[in-house]
Amino acid sequence: MKKGRCLRLENGKRLKDILTFLEREYPCAKTALDHGSPFQMLVATILSAQTTDARVNMVTPGLFNKFPTAADMSHAGIEEIEREIRSVNFYRNKARNIRKLSGILVEKWSGKVPGSMAELVSLPGVARKTANVVMGEAFGKSEGIVVDTHVKRLAWRLGLTKNTLPEKVEADLMECIPRNRWISFSMQLILHGRKVCNARKPLCEICGLAGCCPYAAEIGRDKNKNEKDQP
């Protein structure tokens, strides 16, 4: 199998089993970020970088109560924004980006969030992952697949990619995951990563994907070998 190619090219049944399980286990998967508009979704996603969704949801009520729209945020002082979000990581840089992009939204798009990938990634603080989240959650558009730390980890463990760079992982996933599953697939992997397949100690023994997961199979082989080697 060519390096980086999705396992569908090697074993279509395994991929089908993975997709079937995720859909059955997480049928209503969606972002955990609280928001009331595409603008608020965009801001919350920017804040979530290297910060938990739970933490973001603790600061956004106060932030959005004071500055609910791009116009409101564009007129806010940097110190005001920083005060509301100071418990999130890199809050100073995020505050600058949020205020700057709010002004751009007002100037170029009458305060509305644009609905294309190219336009979104042109905004300060918005990379492809953030744009994918907003495109999927706010507009229901699938131009790509969200690749966060959970998606990258699970895609590698499940044998869906041999790459580690997010953009290459996304390309591998886009090649084999049906487009109508791009939005839900990433959200489902994120939920499974939080619930079962965590980074330090994955719960392979109770994981419904263990039967089609190369990583779980390897863990099982290592466990059996260690047990046999014990006196």
C-alpha positions as CSV (number, residue, x, y, z in Angstrom):
1,M,0.0,0.0,0.0
2,K,1.4,3.4,-1.0
3,K,2.4,5.4,2.1
4,G,-0.3,7.9,3.1
5,R,-3.1,6.1,1.3
6,C,-6.2,5.3,3.2
7,L,-6.9,1.7,4.2
8,R,-9.9,1.5,1.9
9,L,-7.4,0.8,-0.8
10,E,-6.2,-2.2,1.2
11,N,-9.3,-3.4,3.0
12,G,-12.7,-1.8,2.3
13,K,-14.5,-3.9,4.9
14,R,-12.5,-2.5,7.8
15,L,-13.2,1.1,6.7
16,K,-16.9,0.2,6.4
17,D,-16.9,-1.3,9.9
18,I,-15.2,1.8,11.3
19,L,-17.8,4.2,9.7
20,T,-20.7,2.0,10.7
21,F,-19.6,1.9,14.4
22,L,-19.0,5.6,14.6
23,E,-22.4,6.4,13.1
24,R,-24.1,3.9,15.5
25,E,-22.2,5.1,18.6
26,Y,-22.3,8.9,17.9
27,P,-25.2,9.5,15.6
28,C,-25.7,13.2,16.6
29,A,-22.0,14.2,16.9
30,K,-21.4,17.9,16.8
31,T,-19.1,20.5,18.2
32,A,-19.2,21.0,22.0
33,L,-18.6,24.7,21.6
34,D,-21.5,26.9,22.6
35,H,-22.5,29.5,20.1
36,G,-25.5,31.4,18.8
37,S,-24.3,32.5,15.3
38,P,-21.6,31.8,12.7
39,F,-19.6,34.7,14.1
40,Q,-19.8,33.3,17.6
41,M,-18.9,29.9,16.3
42,L,-15.8,31.4,14.6
43,V,-14.7,33.2,17.7
44,A,-15.2,30.1,19.9
45,T,-13.2,27.9,17.6
46,I,-10.3,30.4,17.5
47,L,-10.4,30.4,21.3
48,S,-10.4,26.6,21.5
49,A,-6.9,26.3,20.0
50,Q,-4.7,24.6,22.6
51,T,-7.6,25.1,25.1
52,T,-10.4,22.7,26.1
53,D,-13.9,23.3,24.8
54,A,-15.1,23.2,28.4
55,R,-12.8,26.2,29.2
56,V,-13.9,28.1,26.2
57,N,-17.6,27.5,27.1
58,M,-16.8,29.1,30.5
59,V,-15.6,32.4,29.0
60,T,-17.7,32.9,25.9
61,P,-21.0,33.7,27.7
62,G,-19.5,36.8,29.2
63,L,-17.7,37.7,26.0
64,F,-20.7,37.2,23.8
65,N,-23.0,39.0,26.2
66,K,-20.8,42.1,25.9
67,F,-19.9,41.7,22.2
68,P,-22.4,39.5,20.4
69,T,-21.7,40.6,16.8
70,A,-18.7,41.4,14.7
71,A,-19.6,45.1,14.8
72,D,-19.7,45.0,18.6
73,M,-16.4,43.1,18.8
74,S,-14.6,45.4,16.4
75,H,-15.3,48.4,18.6
76,A,-14.2,46.7,21.8
77,G,-11.0,47.6,23.4
78,I,-8.2,44.9,23.4
79,E,-8.1,45.1,27.2
80,E,-11.8,44.4,27.4
81,I,-11.6,41.3,25.2
82,E,-8.5,40.1,27.1
83,R,-10.3,40.5,30.4
84,E,-13.1,38.2,29.3
85,I,-10.9,35.5,27.8
86,R,-7.8,35.6,30.0
87,S,-8.2,32.1,31.3
88,V,-7.7,30.6,27.8
89,N,-4.2,29.9,26.5
90,F,-2.6,32.6,24.4
91,Y,-5.4,35.0,25.2
92,R,-3.5,38.1,24.2
93,N,-2.8,36.9,20.7
94,K,-6.3,35.5,20.3
95,A,-7.8,38.8,21.5
96,R,-5.9,40.7,18.9
97,N,-6.9,38.3,16.1
98,I,-10.6,38.4,17.2
99,R,-10.7,42.1,17.2
100,K,-8.9,42.5,13.9
101,L,-11.0,39.9,12.1
102,S,-14.2,41.4,13.4
103,G,-13.2,44.7,11.8
104,I,-12.5,42.9,8.5
105,L,-15.8,41.2,8.6
106,V,-17.6,44.5,9.1
107,E,-15.6,46.2,6.3
108,K,-15.7,43.4,3.7
109,W,-18.8,41.3,4.5
110,S,-21.1,43.6,6.4
111,G,-20.4,41.8,9.6
112,K,-21.2,38.4,8.3
113,V,-18.9,35.4,8.3
114,P,-18.0,34.4,4.7
115,G,-18.9,30.9,3.7
116,S,-15.9,29.8,1.6
117,M,-12.6,28.2,2.7
118,A,-10.5,30.7,0.8
119,E,-12.2,33.7,2.5
120,L,-12.1,32.2,6.0
121,V,-8.4,31.3,6.0
122,S,-7.7,34.9,4.9
123,L,-8.9,36.1,8.3
124,P,-6.4,36.6,11.1
125,G,-6.0,33.6,13.4
126,V,-8.0,31.3,11.1
127,A,-6.2,28.3,9.8
128,R,-7.7,25.4,7.8
129,K,-8.8,23.4,10.9
130,T,-10.8,26.4,12.2
131,A,-12.2,27.1,8.8
132,N,-13.3,23.5,8.4
133,V,-15.1,23.6,11.8
134,V,-17.0,26.8,10.9
135,M,-17.8,25.6,7.4
136,G,-19.3,22.4,8.7
137,E,-21.0,23.5,11.9
138,A,-22.2,27.0,10.8
139,F,-23.0,26.4,7.1
140,G,-23.2,22.6,6.7
141,K,-20.5,22.7,4.0
142,S,-17.9,20.0,3.6
143,E,-14.8,21.3,1.9
144,G,-12.5,19.4,4.1
145,I,-12.1,17.3,7.3
146,V,-11.3,18.8,10.7
147,V,-8.0,17.4,11.9
148,D,-7.4,18.2,15.5
149,T,-5.2,16.2,18.0
150,H,-7.9,13.6,18.5
151,V,-8.6,13.1,14.8
152,K,-4.9,12.9,14.0
153,R,-4.2,10.4,16.8
154,L,-7.2,8.1,15.9
155,A,-6.7,8.3,12.2
156,W,-3.1,7.0,12.7
157,R,-4.1,4.3,15.2
158,L,-6.9,3.1,12.9
159,G,-4.5,2.9,10.0
160,L,-6.3,5.6,8.0
161,T,-3.0,7.5,7.5
162,K,0.7,7.1,8.0
163,N,1.2,10.8,8.1
164,T,1.5,13.1,11.1
165,L,1.2,16.6,9.5
166,P,-2.4,17.7,9.8
167,E,-2.7,18.8,6.2
168,K,-1.4,15.4,5.0
169,V,-3.7,13.5,7.4
170,E,-6.6,15.5,6.1
171,A,-5.7,14.7,2.5
172,D,-5.5,11.0,3.3
173,L,-8.9,11.1,5.0
174,M,-10.6,13.1,2.2
175,E,-9.4,10.4,-0.2
176,C,-11.3,7.6,1.4
177,I,-14.0,9.0,3.7
178,P,-17.3,9.6,1.7
179,R,-17.8,13.3,1.3
180,N,-21.3,13.2,3.0
181,R,-19.5,11.9,6.1
182,W,-16.7,14.5,6.2
183,I,-18.4,16.7,8.8
184,S,-19.8,14.0,11.1
185,F,-16.7,11.8,10.8
186,S,-14.3,14.2,12.4
187,M,-16.8,15.1,15.2
188,Q,-17.3,11.3,15.9
189,L,-13.6,10.7,16.1
190,I,-13.2,13.6,18.5
191,L,-15.9,12.2,20.8
192,H,-14.4,8.7,20.6
193,G,-11.0,10.1,21.3
194,R,-12.3,11.8,24.4
195,K,-14.4,8.9,25.7
196,V,-12.3,5.8,24.8
197,C,-9.2,6.3,22.7
198,N,-7.4,8.8,24.8
199,A,-3.7,9.7,24.2
200,R,-2.0,8.2,27.2
201,K,-4.0,5.1,28.0
202,P,-6.5,4.1,25.3
203,L,-9.2,1.7,26.6
204,C,-8.7,-0.9,23.9
205,E,-10.3,-3.6,26.0
206,I,-13.7,-1.9,25.8
207,C,-13.4,-0.2,22.5
208,G,-15.9,-1.1,19.8
209,L,-13.3,-0.4,17.1
210,A,-10.7,-2.8,18.5
211,G,-11.6,-5.5,16.0
212,C,-10.7,-3.3,13.1
213,C,-7.8,-1.3,14.7
214,P,-4.2,-2.1,14.0
215,Y,-3.1,-0.3,17.1
216,A,-5.4,-2.3,19.3
217,A,-4.2,-5.5,17.7
218,E,-0.6,-4.5,18.4
219,I,-1.3,-3.7,22.0
220,G,-3.0,-7.1,22.4
221,R,0.0,-8.9,20.9
222,D,2.4,-7.0,23.3
223,K,0.2,-7.9,26.3
224,N,0.1,-11.6,25.4
225,K,3.8,-11.6,24.8
226,N,4.5,-10.0,28.2
227,E,2.2,-12.5,29.9
228,K,4.0,-15.4,28.3
229,D,7.4,-14.1,29.3
230,Q,6.5,-13.8,33.0
231,P,7.9,-16.7,35.1
